Every structure is written in C-alpha cells, then in structure tokens.
Amino acid sequence: MKKLLFTAMLGASVFAVSCSGVKNAKTAQNQRSEFLKMKGDWQIVSVNYDKQFKVKPFDDGIDAQCFVGSHWRLIPNNWTGAYTVNGGGTCGTGFTQPIKIDVASGNTFSFKKIADGTKAKQNTAGYTLTLTSQTTDQFSLEQNIPSGGENVRIVYNFERTGMK
C-alpha cells in the first residue's frame, strides 16, 4: 500500500512539473511570435530622456538625439539586423552597425554589435532594453543608462517604414 501511495505521489509530481514546462513553452512561443511581428524596417522617430544629462547610448560616441531618424532593420527569423545612423552636425559621420538580436524573456529586447570579421559568439557584451509598447506599426524600447551617478531612462520610439 505504501508503494502504491508513493507511486501515485511521484506520478502526480511528474505530471505537475511537466504541465508547468508546457505552460512555460507556450508562454515563450507567444513571446517569440510577438517579437516576430517586429520583423522589418523601422525608424526611430523620437528619443525621450531628461535632457540635462549628456547621454551617449550603445557606445557609439554620439548623443542619444543623433539616433532620431536612424534606420533599423530587424530580421528575427535569423536573429540579425543592423542600424544606420545618418550623421551630420554634432552627430559626426553616418555609419551602419550590424547587430545580433535576441528576446530573452517577456519584454526583454537585447542586441550586441558585430564587428567586421568576427562572429556573434565572439562578442559577449551587449545592450538590454525593455519593450514597453508594441503595435503593428510602432513600438518603444526603454533603456536605463548610468550618467553622472544616476540612471537616466531613455525611450526610443520606432515607426515601421517597410517590410511587414
């Protein structure tokens, strides 16, 4: 009788764990399908942050406002992309930066820069942002950057420019 009771409890435990695994897999799949909607060409239409701080995101050496008008191509089916900053004025010369993108869990969007001649797995440093809103033709990413001993919250607002 004790063996039967033990076997029943063990079976119930295994069933409970397997069901939570299925639930987690479904959640991850739903998050991935939402992320796949970001496939295409996007432009940053505004960057919002406290202007009293001088913020230079993504280690590009340019002010956050230089990213307004930048073009981003996201290709989530192979987790790649690139962004192009137009340059001009205090933003220096324009450039294109290849990136490797990822959506870790929930609303976490991350990317790392890929230098010419290197593979993504050789670069372990990257940037993590939070997806704060998303529609078919717009989304916003939020980043917290340390500046002057404080964290500055930056919001990048994107609009679709092509390839749905």
N, C-alpha and C positions, 0 to 999 in steps of 0.2 A: 504494500500500500504506500509506503514511504517513497519507493522508487517511482510509482505512478504519479504521486503528487509532485515529486521533484521534476520528473519529465514534463509534466504539464506546465509547471512554473518556468522551466527552461524554454519550452516551446513558446509560451506567451512572451517571454523576454525577447527572444529572437524575432518574433513577429513584430513586436513594438519597435525594435531597432530598425528592422527592415522597412517598416512603414515610414519612419521618420527619414530614412535615407531616400525613399521615393519622393517624399514631400520636398526635401531639400533639392533633389534633382529637378523636380518640376519648377521650383522657385528659380533655380539657376537658369533653366531653359527659358522661362518667361523673361528674366532679366536680359538674357542674351538676345532674345527676339526684339526687345525694346531697343537694345543697343544697335541691332542690325538696321533699325529704322534711321540711324544716323549716317548710313552709307550715302556718300555723295560729296558734292562740292558746297562749301559753306564760306561765309564771310563774316568776320567779326564786325558788327555794326556799332557797338559801343563797349567801352570798358569803364566800369564804375568802381571807384575807390576813393578814400579820403585823400584829396589832392595835396594836403600838407606834407605828405611823405613822398620821397623820390623812390619809386618802385621800379625795379628792372627785373621782370619775371623771366624765367626759363634760361637764365644765364646768357642772354644774348647781348647784354650790354646796352640795351636801349630801353627807353621809358615805356611803361605799360600802354600809354596812349598811342605809341607807334604801331601797336597791333590793330588799331581800328583800321578797317579796310583790308586787313590781311586775308589771304585766301587759304582755306584749309580743305584738303581732300582726305576723306576718311574711307578706308576700304576694310570694313570689319570682317569680311569673309576670309581674308588672309592676314588680318591684324596689322596692316601697314597704313601709311599715309604720308603726308607732307604738309608743311605750311610755308607760305611765301609772304614775306613782309616787303611792302612796296619801297620803303626808304624815302629819302628826301628830307630836307630841312635838318632838324636836330636828330632825325632817325638814322642818319648815315646812309649807306648804300643798301639797296634791296638785296635779299637773299632768299634761297629756298632751303628748308631743312627737312630731310627725310626723317620719319619717326616710325616707331613700332608702338601700337596702341593696345590697350587691354581694358577690360572691365572686370575688376576683381570680384566684387560682390555688391549687390544692391545698386547704389547710385555712385559708385566709385569709378571714375574715369582716370586712367593713368597712361602716360606715354614716356618714352625715352628717345633721345636723339640717336640717330645712327650716322656715324661719321663715314666718309668715303673710305672704302676698303676694309671696313670692319663689319662683323656680324652682330646682330642684336644681342645674342647671348654673351658677347664680349663686353657689353656695356651694362653694368648693374645699377647705375644711377638713373634716376628719372624724376618725374613730377606727378603728383597725385592731386586731382581736382574732384569736386563733388558736383554731380549733375543735379541741379536744383529745379529745373523745369524743362519740359520737352513737349513739343507738338510736332506735327508732320513737317512744318517749315521753319521751326525755331527751336533753339534750346539755349540754356545758360549753364555755364560752368563756374564754380566758385573755387577760389584758391586762397589760402592763408599764407602770407609771406612775412617772415620776420624783417622788421625795418626799424631802426632807431630804438631797439629794445622792446618793441611792441610787435604784435601780429597785425598785419594790415589785410583786411578782407577785400579781395578783388573779384569782381563778377564780370565775366566775358559773355556778351550776348551775341549769339550766332543767328544768321538767317540763311536759308537754303538759296543757293544760286544755280544749282543744276543737279542732274543725275539722281533721280529718286529711287 
